[in-house]
Amino acid sequence: MTVRWGVIGTGGIARSFVGDCTAAGVAFVAVGSRTQASAESFAAEYGIPRAHGSYEDLVADPDVDAVYVATPHARHADDALLAIEAGKHVLVEKAFTITAAEARRVVDAARHRDVAVMEAMWTRFLPQMTMIRELVAEGRIGRPRVVEATHHQDLPRDPSHRLNDPALGGGAILDLGVYPVSFAVDVLGAPVAVAAAGTLSDQGVDTQMGIVMTHEGGTQSTVHFALDVRSPNTASIIGEDGRIDIDATWYTPTTWRLRDRDGAVVEEYDSREELAGYAHEVRAFESMIVSGDRSGGAMPIAQTIAVMAAMDEARRQVGVRYAADDSSTAR
Ligand SMILES: NC(=O)c1ccc[n+]([C@@H]2O[C@H](COP(=O)([O-])OP(=O)(O)OC[C@H]3O[C@@H](n4cnc5c(N)ncnc54)[C@H](OP(=O)(O)O)[C@@H]3O)[C@@H](O)[C@H]2O)c1
């Protein structure tokens, strides 16, 4: 069965994603935009047969099996629910939603309609990450005790840009922090405690934040992220018998090494020839759709909710509040 994709939103990531995945043979049959003109120019650029001038029309398209949601975070829950109600499988860009409560609503709706839903945390599906997960599971570094990871980028300063606008879920945490938080949850499981400190912009979103999470069994992760500085963005998994160091940029195919307890290199890896980007997660999601598997594979939906809950708590401590926090509390 070929999974036929529809896309919601025609912005930056929709372009990268559709470009990447078209090259890998993924079948895009329709695109939906808030404006007909934008849908048509996107469809023409990427050779997509149908252009819809509303998201409602896109999800009503009978030829669409799965919808990719590529709108700003603040719209993810509503756009995913729209697609689910129409009986479509949904791949939702990271951060999955604004709050864990929203995430639970989306997941409950997908269960109810028996459609697959997954967060598009593409990094988890890279062959490099699969190998790292296997090395840890095989005990090659002993019991993993600490995860360290950063995500720093120098992003647009324009106050109206979605990254700076609280109404669209702006701030470093949902855009950048979600990567290292998700990585820590991948390796160490859901956190049992979260301690965060950060700096807010004039608009009330976090420009930088550091989080220390304690996980099951007393393991810990430390993550730092910021949207107005650059760093190498490296990561380490430190175990009782060794460690894995991932070079810049850790969440893309790169070089990395397994070290023993004394720091000596045991094995070196160079994953830079791997296919970068979004095709791995799409193929994994398509397999889940076809097989009826609703587990989420490398991105289990329960971990998506755990990541959202950790970010809720970090934001609460630092004082980043979105409109969805009020509606989530009220529900
Ligand atoms: N996986 C990755 O590597 C990656 C990279 C970048 C971003 N992302 C994620 O993708 C999502 C979108 O980011 P982006 O950088 O693509 O954003 P963007 O360039 O601003 O595009 C977002 C699109 O969403 C639609 N939209 C609907 N309501 C909107 C509103 N109120 N304001 C602005 N746009 C609205 C627009 O499409 P229409 O006008 O066609 O409706 C717009 O083009 C975010 O959740 C982000 O975290 C993921």
PDBQT file of the ligand as one rigid body, heavy atoms in Angstrom, charges set to zero:
ROOT
HETATM    1  N1  LIG A 401      11.664  19.118  12.177  1.00  0.00    +0.000 N 
HETATM    2  C1  LIG A 401      12.398  20.191  11.958  1.00  0.00    +0.000 C 
HETATM    3  O1  LIG A 401      13.570  20.119  11.623  1.00  0.00    +0.000 OA
HETATM    4  C2  LIG A 401      11.752  21.538  12.070  1.00  0.00    +0.000 A 
HETATM    5  C3  LIG A 401      12.413  22.663  11.601  1.00  0.00    +0.000 A 
HETATM    6  C4  LIG A 401      11.752  23.890  11.666  1.00  0.00    +0.000 A 
HETATM    7  C5  LIG A 401      10.486  23.968  12.222  1.00  0.00    +0.000 A 
HETATM    8  N2  LIG A 401       9.883  22.847  12.682  1.00  0.00    +0.000 N 
HETATM    9  C6  LIG A 401       8.541  22.914  13.289  1.00  0.00    +0.000 C 
HETATM   10  O2  LIG A 401       7.594  23.162  12.261  1.00  0.00    +0.000 OA
HETATM   11  C7  LIG A 401       6.574  24.038  12.724  1.00  0.00    +0.000 C 
HETATM   12  C8  LIG A 401       6.475  25.203  11.737  1.00  0.00    +0.000 C 
HETATM   13  O3  LIG A 401       7.713  25.902  11.721  1.00  0.00    +0.000 OA
HETATM   14  P1  LIG A 401       8.172  26.754  10.438  1.00  0.00    +0.000 P 
HETATM   15  O4  LIG A 401       9.529  27.234  10.753  1.00  0.00    +0.000 OA
HETATM   16  O5  LIG A 401       7.934  26.020   9.203  1.00  0.00    +0.000 OA
HETATM   17  O6  LIG A 401       7.141  27.987  10.542  1.00  0.00    +0.000 OA
HETATM   18  P2  LIG A 401       6.724  28.990   9.388  1.00  0.00    +0.000 P 
HETATM   19  O7  LIG A 401       7.797  29.090   8.378  1.00  0.00    +0.000 OA
HETATM   20  O8  LIG A 401       6.256  30.219  10.075  1.00  0.00    +0.000 OA
HETATM   21  O9  LIG A 401       5.489  28.269   8.682  1.00  0.00    +0.000 OA
HETATM   22  C9  LIG A 401       4.342  27.922   9.400  1.00  0.00    +0.000 C 
HETATM   23  C10 LIG A 401       3.172  27.792   8.426  1.00  0.00    +0.000 C 
HETATM   24  O10 LIG A 401       2.021  27.511   9.210  1.00  0.00    +0.000 OA
HETATM   25  C11 LIG A 401       0.881  28.132   8.650  1.00  0.00    +0.000 C 
HETATM   26  N3  LIG A 401       0.220  28.938   9.686  1.00  0.00    +0.000 N 
HETATM   27  C12 LIG A 401      -1.004  28.693  10.191  1.00  0.00    +0.000 A 
HETATM   28  N4  LIG A 401      -1.327  29.590  11.100  1.00  0.00    +0.000 NA
HETATM   29  C13 LIG A 401      -0.312  30.453  11.194  1.00  0.00    +0.000 A 
HETATM   30  C14 LIG A 401      -0.094  31.615  11.951  1.00  0.00    +0.000 A 
HETATM   31  N5  LIG A 401      -1.005  32.076  12.832  1.00  0.00    +0.000 N 
HETATM   32  N6  LIG A 401       1.059  32.265  11.790  1.00  0.00    +0.000 NA
HETATM   33  C15 LIG A 401       1.982  31.803  10.937  1.00  0.00    +0.000 A 
HETATM   34  N7  LIG A 401       1.827  30.706  10.172  1.00  0.00    +0.000 NA
HETATM   35  C16 LIG A 401       0.670  30.041  10.294  1.00  0.00    +0.000 A 
HETATM   36  C17 LIG A 401       1.356  28.963   7.479  1.00  0.00    +0.000 C 
HETATM   37  O11 LIG A 401       1.047  28.218   6.301  1.00  0.00    +0.000 OA
HETATM   38  P3  LIG A 401      -0.176  28.644   5.363  1.00  0.00    +0.000 P 
HETATM   39  O12 LIG A 401      -0.082  30.124   5.217  1.00  0.00    +0.000 OA
HETATM   40  O13 LIG A 401       0.071  27.895   4.146  1.00  0.00    +0.000 OA
HETATM   41  O14 LIG A 401      -1.448  28.238   6.061  1.00  0.00    +0.000 OA
HETATM   42  C18 LIG A 401       2.850  29.046   7.643  1.00  0.00    +0.000 C 
HETATM   43  O15 LIG A 401       3.533  29.111   6.425  1.00  0.00    +0.000 OA
HETATM   44  C19 LIG A 401       6.949  24.421  14.147  1.00  0.00    +0.000 C 
HETATM   45  O16 LIG A 401       6.201  23.649  15.048  1.00  0.00    +0.000 OA
HETATM   46  C20 LIG A 401       8.428  24.062  14.255  1.00  0.00    +0.000 C 
HETATM   47  O17 LIG A 401       8.844  23.646  15.529  1.00  0.00    +0.000 OA
HETATM   48  C21 LIG A 401      10.484  21.639  12.611  1.00  0.00    +0.000 A 
ENDROOT
TORSDOF 0
